[in-house]
């Protein structure tokens, strides 16, 4: 179970850089270059995401696995926005994350 969360966290770091990192680093590059770099980064995301899901499905339902991934995504995205993209942290990140935590509660309750 812990292994799944760690793999999901690491895969989300790669995913976030693949999706949004080019907005900072490759802004002046050709679109095809940004796409190729993003695909290259996404490869490593999948190398972590696929094992995370295969391990996770042994412990979680599919819905639980998805909601867990989304909570991790919000946490990683908030950190990425503030630390890498230098955006100010807004309360909207907190509210969105709390909504996903509420979703996780409903998916995990018996």
N, C-alpha and C positions, 0 to 999 in steps of 0.2 A: 504494500500500500504506500509506504513512504517512498519507495523507489519510483512509483508512478508519478507522485507529486514532484519529485526532483527532476525526472525526465521531462515532465510537462512544463515545468518552470524554465528549464534550459531550452527546450524547443521553442517556447514562446519568446525568449530573448532573440533567437535567430529569426523567428517569424516577424517580429516587430521590426527588426533591422531590414529584413527583406522587403517588407511592405512600405516602410516609412523612411529608412535611412537614406535612400537616394534623394529625398527632398532636401537634405542638407548637403550631402557630399557630391551628388551628381547633378545638381540643378542645372548647370550649364552644359552638361554632356548630352549627346544625342539620346533620344528615347530608346533606341535599340540597345544602347550601351547600358542604360539603367535597367532595362528588362533582363539582359544577360547577367548582370551583376546580381540582381534580385533573385533570379533563378538559381544562381550559384550558391547564394546564401540559403535559399529555401531548401536546397538539397540537404544541408546539415540539419535543418529543422525537421525534415521528414525522417532522417536517420535517428532522431530522438523521439519524435511524435509516434511513429509506428510502433516501436517497442513499448512506449508508455501505454498506448492503447491496448496492446496485446496483453501486457501485464495487468493493466488496470481492469480489464473486463473480467478478470478472475476474482476481483474483489468488489467491484462496483457494478451497478446496472448501467446500461448505456446512457440513460438520462443523467445519472449521478456523475458519470465520467465526463459528459459534455459540460455540465454545470461547473464541475471542478475546474475544467480547462478554462472556462469563461471567467471565473473568479481570478484565476492565475493571470489570464490575459489582461484584465483590468489593472492588477497590481503591477505587472511588468510594464504596461503602457504608461501608467502614471510615472513610474521611475524613469522610463525612457524619455518622456516628454520633458520632465524637469531636469534630469541630469545630462542628457545628450542633446536634446533640441533646445534646451535653455528656456523653456516656456514656464510661466508661473503656474504653481500648483493651485488649482481652483477647487472649491468645494464640490463642484460638479463631479469630479473624479470620486470623491468620497461617497456622494449620493448614489452614483452609478454602481460603485463597488458594493455598497450596502444592499442595493436591489438584487445584485447577484448573490450576495450572502443569504438574503431572504429566499431566493430561488433554491439555493443549495439546501437550506433548511427544509423546504417542502419536498425536495427530492430525496433527502436522507431520512426523514422522519418515518417511523414505523407505522 
